[in-house]
Amino acid sequence: MSGLLALLDDVAAIAKVAAASVDDVIGQATKAGAKAAGAVIDDAAVTPKYVQGFKAERELPIIWRITKGSLKNKLVFLLPAGLALSAFAPWAITPLLMVGGAYLCFEGAEKVAHSLGIGGHGHMDHPKADVEPVDPAHLEEEKAKGAIKTDFILSAEIMTIALAAIPVSNFWMEAATLAAVAIMITVAVYGSVALIVKADDVGLAMANGGRLGLTRKLGQGIVKAMPGFLRILTVVGTAAMLWVGGSIIIHGMEVLGFGWLGHHIHDWAYVVGHAVPERFTAAVEWMAKATMDGIFGVALGLVLIPIGENIVTPAWRAVFARG
């Protein structure tokens, strides 16, 4: 009997350790995922465009297909690559992170330039609109493939940012944390995309079939609000990309020994933050730093636009045109 009790006590102790490890993984994954906010929001803002023009009953199957492709990108390709980097070339994480940050700046600045009518042609793999498909099944195949290719870039940014944010630990903790980041972000992004894409249909059903006047008005409000919501999502996603991209580059410069810009931004943000009442200092200081990081992101992105459009994008299309 005492042996059984001792065994149960050991099992309970192991369970507590396992539970603590799961808590650690989820906590680290949440913090690491938050660092990738810019790429995550951009992913959610971009993906709904891939289901435009399809019948309502095909929207969720397309999103599910893209979701599976995104998980494959993260878990099969990017997670092992990230772990290999962490184990054998940790020095490469900061430069790769800066490459991802530069891409965020490029994409954000390109969207700003395009919205102002001064150039920019959109994402390198955005779907082409206003083309009437001869074969809807073929078009669906092409759109899904294009979305999964685009997701690979954004997922690479997300996983690299997450990898850099994970505290130094053992191999299995890093693997579990990255896997948790991959799953949590994919579910959050494509679950949100599904809700956004189907919101119009839900609103229309409520407006046309609601038994109560309040239900019908709410449905009409949802239908009317969705175009504006999508525009706001795009603006927020662009701002987040520029902020995150700029801050990644500035922090990477500090890590590599070029900290003058980061130090100046910190000092300027400190001055701005302490120019307001103390209860607002922390928030204003953070906003000032984020704004300056974003301005730097815009400036860098504008410099990168000619390189991206004339060199990187044509090379990308040449490589993946037959994908």
N, C-alpha and C positions, 0 to 999 in steps of 0.2 A: 504494500500500500504506500509506504513511504517513497519507494522507487517511482511509483506512478505519479505521486504528488510532485516529486522532484522533476520528473519529465514534463509535467504540465507547467511547472514553474519556468522551466527552460523554454518551453514553447511560447509562454506568455512574454518572456524577456525578448525572444527573437521577434515576436510580433510587434513589440514596442519599438525595437530597433528598426524593423521594416517600416512601421508607420512613420517614425521620425525621418527615415530616409525618403519616403514618399513625400512628406511635407517639405523636406529640403528641396527635392526635385521640383515640385510644383511651385514653391516660392522662388527658386532661382529661375525657373522657366518664365514665370510671370514677370519678374524684373527684367530678364533678358528680352522677352517679347516686347515690353514697353519701350525699350531702346530702339526698336525697329518701327516705331509709329509711322514714320513718313512713308516707308515702303508698303506697310500694311494698308494704310488709308488709300494710297495710290492704287494698290491691287483691287481694293473694293470699289474704287471710283472707275477703274478701267474696265473691269470684267463685264458689267451689264451691257456694254456696247456689243459684246460678242453674240448676244441673243436677240438683238434688234432685227426685225424683219421676219422672224420665225413665228409659226403658229403658237398659241399659248400653251398647247399641250406638249410642245417640244422644248419649252424653255427650261423646265426643271431637269429633264434628261441631259440636256447639254451642260447645264451647270454641274450636275453630278459627274459627268464625264470629265469635265475640267478639274473638278475636285479630286478625283482619283489620279489624274495626271499630276496635279500639284503635290499630292502626297508621295507619289512615286519620285518626282523631282527631288523632294526634300529628304525622304527616308532612304531611297535606293542610291541616289547619286551624291547629293550634297552633304548628307550626314557623314558617310564614310570619308569623303574628301576633307570635311572639317576636322574630324578626329585625327586624320593623318597629318594635317597641318599642325594641329595642336601638339601631336606627339613628336613629329620629326622636323618641323620647320615653324616653330612658334614665332620666329622673327618675321615671317611673311604675313602674319595676320594683320598687322597694322598697315602695311602697304596695300594689301588686298582690300582692307576696309576703306582705305582712302580712295581706291579705284571705284568701289561701290558708292562712296560719298560723292565723288566727282560725277558719276553717272546720274545720281539723284539731282545734283545741281544742274546738269545738262538738261535732263528731262523737264525739271521744273521751270528753268529759264526758257526752254523751247515752248512750253505751254504759255508762259507769259508773253513771249514774243508773238506767238501765233494769235493770241487773244487781242493783242494790240495791232495786229495786221502788219507787223514789221518782219515777217519771216517765220520760219519754223514749220515743219510739216507734220508734227505729231509724232507719236511713238513709232519706233521702227517697225513694229509689227501690228499696228492697229488695223482693224478690219476695214475694208473698203466698203463704203456705203453706196446706196443708190444704184446697185447693180442687180438687175432682176435675174435670179438663178434659173437656169434651164433645168437643173437637177437639184432639188432641195436637199436630198440626202448627201450629194457631193459637196454642196455648199456648207452643210452642217459639219461634215468631216473636215473641211478646210478651216472653218471658223474655230472648231475645237482644237485642231492642231496649232493654229496660230495663237490661241489663248494659252495653250500649254507651253509653247515656246516663250511667250512673253512672261508667263508665270515663272519660268526657269530663271530669268534674269532677276525678277523681283525676289524670288525665293533665295537665290544666291546672296543677295544683299541682306535679306532678313537673317539667314543662317550665319553669315559672317558677322553681322552686328551682334547677334545673340552669342556666338562663340566668344567674341571679345568681351562680352559683358559677364560671362560665367566666371566665378572665382576659380582659382587654380584648385584642382581636385584630382581624384583618381579617374582612370579611363571610364569606368562604368558609370560613375556619377555624371561625367560630362556627356556620355552617350545617352543616358536616360534623360538628362535635362534638354539636350538638343532634340531628342525625339518628342519630348513633351512640348517644346516650343513649336516644332513642326506641326504636330497634331492640333494643338490649341489654336494656333494662328490660322491654320487651314480651315478648321471648323468655324472660327469666328468670321473669317473673310467670306467664305462661300455660303455660310449660313446667312450672313448679312446680305450678300448678293441675292440669294434666293428670295429673301423677304422684300428687298427693294424691287426686284423684277416682277414679283407677283402682287405687289401693293396695288398697282393699277387695277388688276383683275379683281382683287378683293374689294377695293373701293367701288368699282363698277357694279359688282354683284350686290353690295350693300345699297348703292344708290337706286338700283333697279328693282331689287327684291326685298328690301327691308320692310318689315311690318310697321315699324314706328317711324314717325317723321324725323325723330332725332337720328335714327340709324341711317336713313336716306341722306340726311344732310351731312352726317359724318362721312359717308361714302363719297359724296360729291366733293367734300373738302379734301379727302385723301387724293382723289383723282386730280383736282386742281393743284394740290400742293406738290405732287411728285416732280414735275419739271423743275420747279424752283429748288426743291430739296437736292436733286441731282446736280444742279448748278452749284449750290452751296457745298456739296460734297466734293466737287471738282476743285473749287477754290481752296477749301480746307486741305485737301490732299496735296495740292500744289504748294501751299504755304508750308505744310509739314515736311514735304520733300526738301524744300530749300533750306528750312531750318535744320533738319537732321543732317542733310548733306553738308551744309556749311560747318556745322559743329563737328562732324566727323573729320573733315579735312583739318580744321583748326586744332582739334585734339591730337590728330595724327602728327601734325607738324610739331606740337609740343613733345610728343613721345620721341620723335626723331631729332630733337634738339633745336628746333626752330620755334621757340615759344614766344617770340616778341609780340606777334599779333594776338595770341590768346591772352597774354598778360595785359596788353593794352585794352582789349575788350573787357576783361575782368575789372580793370581799374575804372573804365568809363561806366560800366554797369553799376559799380559800387557807388560812384559819385551820383548817378541818377537815382539809385535806390535810397540814398541817404538825403536826397533833396525833398523827400515827402515825409509825412508823419510816420513814426516808427512802426505803427501797426501795419502799414502798407509796404514797408521797406523790402521785405523778402520777395513779395509778389512783383513789385515794380522792378527790383534788381533782376529777377529771373526774366521778366518780359523784355527788359532792355537788352540783356545778353542774347535772348532768343532772337530779338529783332536784328541785332547786329550780326549774329550768325547767319540769319536769313538774307540780309543784304549782301554779305560776303558770298553766300551761295548763289544769289542772282548774278553778281558780278562775274564769278568764276564760270557759271553756266553760260552766260552770254559769250564769254571768251571761247568756250568749248563748242558752241553751236556749229561754227563752220567746220571744225574738225569732225564732229559727230555726223553732220549731214553729208559731208563730202568724202569722208574716209570710212568711219566706223559703220554707218548705216548701210552703204553700198556693199561693204565687205560682209556684214551680217546677212543681207538678203542673198548675196551670191552663195554663201555657205549653206543657208537653210532653204533656198528656193525650192529645192527638190525634196524637202523633209516630209 
